[in-house]
Amino acid sequence: MPLRDHLRELRRRIVLAAAGLLVGAVVGWLLYPPVIDALQAPLLSVDRAGPVVLNFPGVATALDIRVKVSLFVGVILASPWWLLQLWLCVTPGLTTRERRYTLGFVGAAAPLFLAGTWLAWVALPNAVPLLLEFTPDQGANVTDAQMYMSFVMRVLLAFGVAFVLPVLMVVLSFAGLVRASTWLRGWRWAVVLVFAFGAIASPTPDVVTMFMLALPMLALYFLAIGIAHLRERRTARRPTQGAST
């Protein structure tokens, strides 16, 4: 496909992805009351001698947070749609055989993205009280609402994106672009990059959150290598089986 057509296709996919996110954000706006209650529950459930409350310092802070939370819900709800557009943006440059993995990519990437966000959500009720334990007994933890919501949403999205990356590895291997041995040889770099990503993606400097993000990513990384290796072994057997028959 010529470069101009690639750029047109990219623009089209971006518009479609944005439309899906907008629809999801509208749903998020309608679901805002129960969502905001759920997001702040890990903080407000902390049992301390001093009060633990969310602070909305500005006049427009509450509206700003509602818009951000609505967009966040839109990203979650529309994840199958924008992941599909992301893949379809790449497929015009692939061969017909490589395009066959579209359904497999979306079918695996969307559940993994949701699984990553779910894992982060399960971990938050333990992570938030752990971080608040460093507050002195005589102190009151009046948390800025903007910072807290950014913290929660960044953790959830970081876990979701991290769980999608191994799917890209498998797709590249299935398409014959990267061999499983290549991924395996770079495992040391993968460990370094995964922990670096965990440190950067985690909005707090605590080691617990970093390990909660890094360890599942490493497990999925080696699982992706195993799947790619099994695929290569099965593909290598076909010519031999055909010759023997």
C-alpha positions in Angstrom: 0.0 0.0 0.0 1.4 3.5 -0.9 2.4 5.8 2.0 -0.5 8.2 1.2 -3.0 5.3 1.5 -1.4 4.2 4.8 -1.8 7.7 6.2 -5.5 7.8 5.1 -6.0 4.4 6.7 -4.3 5.6 9.9 -6.6 8.6 10.1 -9.7 6.5 9.5 -8.8 4.1 12.2 -8.0 6.9 14.7 -11.4 8.5 14.0 -13.2 5.1 14.5 -11.3 4.4 17.7 -12.1 7.9 19.0 -15.8 7.4 18.1 -15.8 4.2 20.1 -14.1 5.9 23.1 -16.6 8.7 22.9 -19.5 6.2 23.1 -17.8 4.5 26.0 -17.3 7.9 27.7 -21.0 8.7 27.4 -21.8 5.5 29.2 -19.1 6.3 31.7 -20.7 9.7 32.3 -24.1 8.0 33.1 -22.4 5.4 35.3 -20.3 8.0 37.2 -22.0 7.8 40.6 -21.4 4.1 41.2 -17.9 4.2 39.5 -16.6 7.1 41.6 -17.9 5.4 44.8 -16.0 2.2 43.8 -12.8 4.1 42.9 -12.6 5.9 46.2 -13.7 2.9 48.3 -10.1 1.6 48.9 -9.1 5.0 50.3 -12.2 5.7 52.4 -12.3 2.2 53.9 -8.9 2.7 55.6 -9.3 2.4 59.4 -7.0 5.0 61.0 -7.0 7.2 64.1 -6.9 10.3 61.9 -9.4 11.0 59.1 -8.9 9.8 55.6 -10.8 12.0 53.1 -10.7 13.1 49.5 -10.2 16.9 49.0 -11.7 18.7 46.0 -9.7 21.9 46.2 -11.0 23.8 43.1 -14.4 25.0 42.0 -14.2 22.9 38.8 -12.3 20.0 40.3 -15.4 17.8 40.7 -16.4 18.4 37.0 -12.9 17.8 35.8 -12.7 14.5 37.7 -16.1 13.4 36.3 -14.9 14.0 32.7 -11.6 12.1 33.4 -13.4 9.2 35.0 -15.9 9.0 32.2 -13.1 8.9 29.6 -11.4 6.2 31.8 -14.6 4.1 31.8 -14.8 4.6 28.0 -11.3 3.2 27.5 -12.2 0.1 29.5 -15.6 -0.5 27.9 -14.4 0.2 24.4 -11.2 -1.8 24.7 -12.2 -4.5 22.2 -13.1 -1.8 19.7 -10.0 0.3 19.9 -7.8 -2.7 20.0 -9.4 -3.9 16.8 -8.8 -0.6 15.2 -5.2 -0.7 16.3 -4.7 -4.0 14.6 -6.6 -3.1 11.5 -4.4 -0.1 11.2 -1.4 -2.5 10.8 -3.0 -5.2 8.6 -2.9 -3.3 5.3 0.9 -3.7 5.4 0.7 -7.4 6.1 0.2 -10.4 3.8 -3.1 -12.2 3.5 -1.7 -15.0 5.7 -0.7 -12.6 8.4 -4.1 -10.9 8.4 -5.7 -14.2 9.5 -4.5 -13.5 13.0 -6.8 -10.4 13.4 -9.6 -12.3 15.2 -7.1 -14.1 17.4 -5.4 -10.9 18.3 -8.6 -9.1 19.4 -10.0 -12.2 20.9 -6.9 -12.6 23.2 -5.9 -8.9 23.7 -9.3 -7.6 24.9 -9.8 -10.3 27.6 -6.1 -9.8 28.7 -6.6 -6.1 28.9 -9.6 -6.5 31.1 -7.9 -9.2 33.2 -5.0 -6.8 33.8 -7.3 -4.0 35.0 -9.2 -6.5 37.1 -5.9 -7.7 38.7 -5.0 -4.1 39.5 -8.5 -3.5 41.0 -8.2 -6.6 43.2 -4.7 -5.4 44.4 -5.7 -1.8 45.2 -7.7 -2.4 48.4 -4.4 -3.9 49.8 -2.0 -1.4 48.2 -3.8 1.8 49.3 -3.9 1.0 53.0 -0.3 -0.2 52.8 0.8 3.1 51.4 -1.2 5.1 54.0 0.4 3.2 56.8 3.4 5.6 56.5 1.1 8.5 57.6 2.0 9.5 61.3 -0.6 8.5 63.9 -1.2 12.2 64.8 -1.6 13.1 61.1 -4.7 13.5 59.0 -4.5 12.2 55.4 -6.4 14.7 53.3 -5.8 13.3 49.8 -6.1 15.5 46.8 -8.9 14.0 44.6 -7.1 14.7 41.4 -3.9 13.0 42.5 -5.8 10.0 43.9 -8.0 9.4 40.9 -4.9 9.8 38.6 -3.1 7.2 40.7 -6.0 4.7 40.5 -6.6 5.1 36.8 -2.9 5.0 35.9 -2.4 1.7 37.8 -5.5 0.1 36.2 -4.5 1.2 32.7 -0.9 0.2 33.2 -1.8 -3.3 34.2 -4.2 -3.6 31.3 -1.6 -2.4 28.7 1.1 -4.6 30.2 -1.1 -7.7 29.8 -1.6 -7.0 26.1 2.1 -6.8 25.2 2.6 -10.6 25.2 -0.2 -10.9 22.6 1.8 -8.7 20.3 4.8 -11.0 20.8 2.7 -14.1 19.8 1.2 -12.4 16.7 4.7 -11.3 15.5 5.9 -14.9 16.0 2.9 -16.4 14.2 3.4 -14.0 11.3 7.0 -15.2 11.0 8.5 -11.8 11.8 10.2 -12.8 15.1 11.3 -16.3 16.1 10.7 -17.6 19.6 14.5 -18.1 20.0 14.9 -14.4 19.4 12.5 -13.5 22.2 14.2 -16.1 24.5 17.7 -14.7 23.8 16.5 -11.3 25.0 15.0 -12.4 28.3 17.6 -10.5 30.3 16.7 -7.3 28.5 13.1 -8.2 28.9 13.5 -8.5 32.7 15.2 -5.1 32.9 12.6 -3.4 30.7 9.7 -5.0 32.5 10.9 -3.8 35.9 11.7 -0.4 34.4 8.2 -0.2 33.0 6.8 -1.3 36.4 8.7 1.5 38.1 7.7 4.1 35.6 4.0 3.0 35.3 3.5 2.9 39.0 2.7 6.4 40.2 4.2 5.7 43.6 7.8 4.7 44.4 6.8 1.6 46.5 8.3 -1.7 45.5 5.1 -3.6 46.2 3.2 -2.0 43.3 6.2 -2.4 41.0 6.4 -6.1 41.7 2.7 -6.6 41.3 3.0 -5.2 37.8 6.3 -6.7 36.8 5.9 -10.4 37.8 2.6 -11.0 35.9 4.2 -9.4 32.8 7.3 -11.6 33.1 5.0 -14.7 33.4 3.1 -13.7 30.3 6.3 -12.9 28.5 7.6 -16.5 29.0 4.2 -17.9 28.2 4.2 -16.1 24.9 7.6 -17.5 24.1 6.3 -21.0 24.9 3.3 -20.6 22.6 5.5 -19.3 19.8 7.9 -22.2 20.3 5.1 -24.7 20.1 3.8 -23.1 16.9 7.2 -23.3 15.3 7.6 -26.9 16.2 4.2 -27.8 14.7 5.0 -25.8 11.6 8.4 -27.6 11.2 6.7 -31.0 11.4 4.3 -30.4 8.5 6.9 -30.8 5.6 8.2 -33.9 7.3 4.8 -35.4 7.7 3.9 -34.5 4.1 7.1 -36.2 2.8 6.5 -39.4 4.8 2.9 -39.7 3.4 
